[in-house]
Amino acid sequence: MLLGIDVGNTNITFGVFDGPRLCFGFRCESSRRRTADEYVVFALRMLDLNGTDRSSIEAGVIASVVPTLTDTMVSLVRGAFHCEPIVVGPGMRSGMPILYENPREVGADRIVNAVAAYEQVRSALIVVDFGTATTFDCVNAKGEYLGGVITPGVQISAEALFSHAARLARVELAVPPKVIGRNPTHSMQSGIVFGYASLVDGMIARIKTELGPCAVIATGGLARMIAGQTRSIDRVDDDLTLHGLRLIYERNK
């Protein structure tokens, strides 16, 4: 079995694969204060809770956008499962030409998402990843990674509003009943959720003027909430990054 680890700025997501099948996943906060040993205890406990013997994990693959946690995750795989993980980075066989000016500057998660999405649709596409930042990654019909867009994430945008406006209290990120809010809570929820959905629709429309007709796939923690308010996102795949990790592992093992 394969353990995939996606290290983001906010969360670390783990996925256990048996061949191409994702058996289960789990996640925790991306804490730089935790030691490798603490992450080992967490991972083994989650395997136990899901009825998986640790000896069945024979390989690991890691994508990380947090350099200080990359070595920690490598140590986790070595210490808990006694194998050497593959770390997604420059020089890896992704099966996808990278046309970025400097391919080393593209986040590992963005390439992993693009690889997984192209494997699914085999056509031009945009991946919208709602993470700490919201990224739009573009692949042409030939399966070449072109580049994309990076915007402040939904949560970051909301936190900036809450922290810089003295009279606006923090609200739950939820879809309000109407666009026109009649109280401060609904007004802020409308601006955050509908406003961000409009940003996504507008950005995708601009990208399509350069890329042409294409599929649009969303992933990430807030993808389902925002995607449901857009006109341009075709579908949501919560496990897109994990499946991309599996594909890259298979191309490099």
Phi, psi and omega in degrees: 000155184246137174254117175261137182230120178250109183263108176256176180290334182254315183228156169251125181249132180247143175222135180253122183248140169244097190065224180280354185271127174279110184287311178194164177224162175205164184213163175211171178291144175280082183262120178284349182275340179286144175273167177300322180298321179294320177293325176300313180300317180298311183297316180294323178296320179292324175297317178300316181296332180262011175069032181247126178288131182299331181290347179281345177279111186254349184202160179219150176221136189231134166239128185222136172250010178240094186306323183291341179261350182299308180297327178297318180290324176299317179296324177301310183295317179298314185288321185273328189236000172056044175218161182263115183283156170273131178250121182294128181185187179303140180092352178286152174273099180266343185078010183225117175298135181255113184262012173299149181303316174233099184304334181292345183267359178274130178301140182302321182296328181291319177293317180300315178298316182296318179298314181295317182293318181293326177299329181281315190255336180052041177207176176301143185204163170234131172255125176252114183251112181272084178245210176303315164254155172261123182246146175242114183246134191243133178231135180274178185296338179276359179082028178257132178283121186266329187134205180174209187225143175236126177233159174301139181291168181301311183295318178299316180298317180295316180297323177298320178295313183296321187278341184252355178246108190299327186262005180254114180279155178297137180235161176292140174281102183210159179282122180283166183291331182217163176292317180276104181282144181247012172209164184302322181297308181293327178295316179290319178299321178296314180297320182287307187283303181290324178297317180290323176299322178292323175301314181297313180299317181294319180292319179296321178299319179294319180296319182294335176293335177263321186271331185091186180302138182198163174279152178232117182242134180250149175211175180104167190301320183256015186300315186293322180293314183284319182301325180295345180255003181259166175254350192251344181275125183282318180198165180245135176233102184295333187253020185302314183295318179298318179292327175295321176299317179298316180298316181292323175302313183296330180277352184235355186289000000 
